[in-house]
């Protein structure tokens, strides 16, 4: 309660300070920015490049457009507008519900780089181990940024490792924050799902302040409280359980409380130099359900719970960012930008459950446990220098940029209380043991050169080269060559060839835990070990190395009539040495147990072993089509329309041979199981996605519509093709109606107004408790209805 009281006090204070600035001017909720003509800063260091002039495909989404839906999650709102982004809503996956994975062009969530005002955002401490999209990744948490702080977002759909370094294989999401001393707004929202659950209550405020005559500070604060949703079916898992036929399981979104604060400021220290800073803090407390423990389960103590029980995890995610820098000009129009960037993400795990082994051994058990904390941080120091230089042998100025960066990364695993990992550990999610705990770090240096110019009036080219040297796996060099030829002012062709890389995250290198997982349709304790650990080495693990990519793209831009822009871009991405979790290796056979014991490992509290490895090569190919149109009718009606279509397909082209020791032990599994090879790395993400957004504005009224078609996808089973299931396409429609009255805007809306649900799962439903696939790209909550009130000054 104290957190929300403090947030409410901050909001009231800001409103009281800014009250005198309010006036009667009508404020439109439709963005006045022509997003195709906006100057972009992502993927180029030229100072005057617009989205429809760019050498690579860039989507520009205004903050008002993002806030036009009922979602307060930045990732979810973005995915509804950009067809190449997938933002699924997994459930019962041990924490991924709070750090949702976002995919770009069907690739892993950690293969897209996230920037804030052009500065690298750190990744999360949590690593996704469940059977959901993005399994094995630890991506940046998009939802740590308050959506009310966003001025616009630029999504660059092309490989950019040569400009930005590791992680930018699929592309870049650059979040541009609101700035300046003028204006502000406060918004409150209340909503609920048609089923009567998942109630959302949210309050946000944004305001600008002057810092004397030379600076400004823009402040955003958000707070929200969301109830959980439950779409579980009746549990018919065991006729012997007293819970048989009841809906005791919970399958849906978690209950959350969250608060976010963001500061963005600038101060002119002289005419040609400014200090700037960004500070963010967010905290989310979430309650997730694990699998229900039936009365006759080995994970239950009947004397304590005669009818079984539902373990609940209580996770706390804290995210902090602090950026400070100075930028300006020196000598003859040289531009510089020097900054320090620190970011940290903490993921604390607690669980309400029992430890059955502890009870059987001692006669008692706690009912709640502290399982430990994961922490990931990065510190960056960088300097960028650029200038537009006129050369006699070039018809147009040459944009030159170069710079250097130092990066220090740290990953910590803090052990939980001993009772949380005693023998099999806390039922549902064992704590991090003393053996799992550790403090790991690395550093890297990089240098880059970026050149861009127009070789003729019609031909624009750019070349970027970057070298990085990591303390744990050595150096790598990447390059990007892009070009654009304008046949006429309305028709152009563009293309890009580049190579890229992604360094294995420290989480992938050092994460270790034993947890209850659904493996091949059976719940079992799965031990996840670092590749350099003694257990993993005994099963053939090798030290991780970077993923490497070759990216190719070719596209066309059309502007056949005024205000109509069309882009079509095809792409091909080959990735070698992709990092994935290995398949579950049976560690409970007598031969395997004897092998482990002979090598000094006797305390085996897991029935399967898995580790991260560079297991496969993949090929991704696809096409993006985007068309936008703006029109003003004679009667004053404004119509803004955007159509987007993405076709995307990823196939595994190579899987490395099994380690010899696995064959000797009779463990007849590949490095990647069937579900991972065909599904998680391929067809469990829809191959097609279509979006059609329209805004109609007349006088004080605005109607927002957003139609999305999610293409079919396949859920693959390790059992075999007899338990595969193909899910058909799903259509969803979002509607919202705004009415503006002076400074006020009142909104009634519904996301998924037609109450569309994905098809039901036929296999792997845990006795009927899980009726929908976790791969469903729009989730499975049904229609959401909401109301919003906004006041601007």
Secondary structure as UniProt FT lines:
FT   HELIX           2..18
FT   HELIX           19..21
FT   HELIX           35..37
FT   HELIX           51..53
FT   STRAND          58..62
FT   HELIX           63..66
FT   TURN            67..68
FT   HELIX           74..81
FT   TURN            83..84
FT   STRAND          85..86
FT   TURN            94..98
FT   STRAND          103..104
FT   TURN            105..106
FT   HELIX           109..111
FT   STRAND          112..116
FT   TURN            117..118
FT   STRAND          119..120
FT   TURN            133..136
FT   HELIX           142..144
FT   HELIX           147..149
FT   STRAND          150..156
FT   HELIX           161..164
FT   TURN            166..169
FT   STRAND          171..177
FT   STRAND          184..193
FT   TURN            194..195
FT   STRAND          200..211
FT   TURN            212..214
FT   STRAND          215..226
FT   TURN            239..240
FT   TURN            242..245
FT   STRAND          255..270
FT   TURN            271..272
FT   STRAND          273..293
FT   TURN            295..296
FT   TURN            298..299
FT   TURN            302..304
FT   TURN            306..307
FT   STRAND          309..330
FT   TURN            331..333
FT   STRAND          334..352
FT   HELIX           356..362
FT   STRAND          368..389
FT   TURN            392..393
FT   STRAND          398..415
FT   HELIX           418..421
FT   TURN            423..424
FT   TURN            427..428
FT   TURN            434..436
FT   STRAND          438..454
FT   STRAND          459..470
FT   TURN            471..473
FT   STRAND          474..488
FT   TURN            489..490
FT   STRAND          491..502
FT   HELIX           506..510
FT   STRAND          513..519
FT   TURN            520..521
FT   STRAND          522..529
FT   TURN            531..532
FT   HELIX           534..538
FT   TURN            539..540
FT   STRAND          547..558
FT   TURN            562..563
FT   STRAND          564..581
FT   STRAND          585..586
FT   HELIX           590..598
FT   TURN            599..600
FT   STRAND          608..632
FT   TURN            634..635
FT   STRAND          638..655
FT   HELIX           660..664
FT   TURN            665..666
FT   HELIX           675..683
FT   STRAND          688..698
FT   TURN            699..700
FT   STRAND          701..710
FT   STRAND          713..715
FT   HELIX           721..723
FT   STRAND          725..727
FT   STRAND          730..741
FT   TURN            742..743
FT   STRAND          744..751
FT   TURN            752..754
FT   TURN            766..769
FT   TURN            774..775
FT   TURN            777..778
FT   STRAND          784..792
//
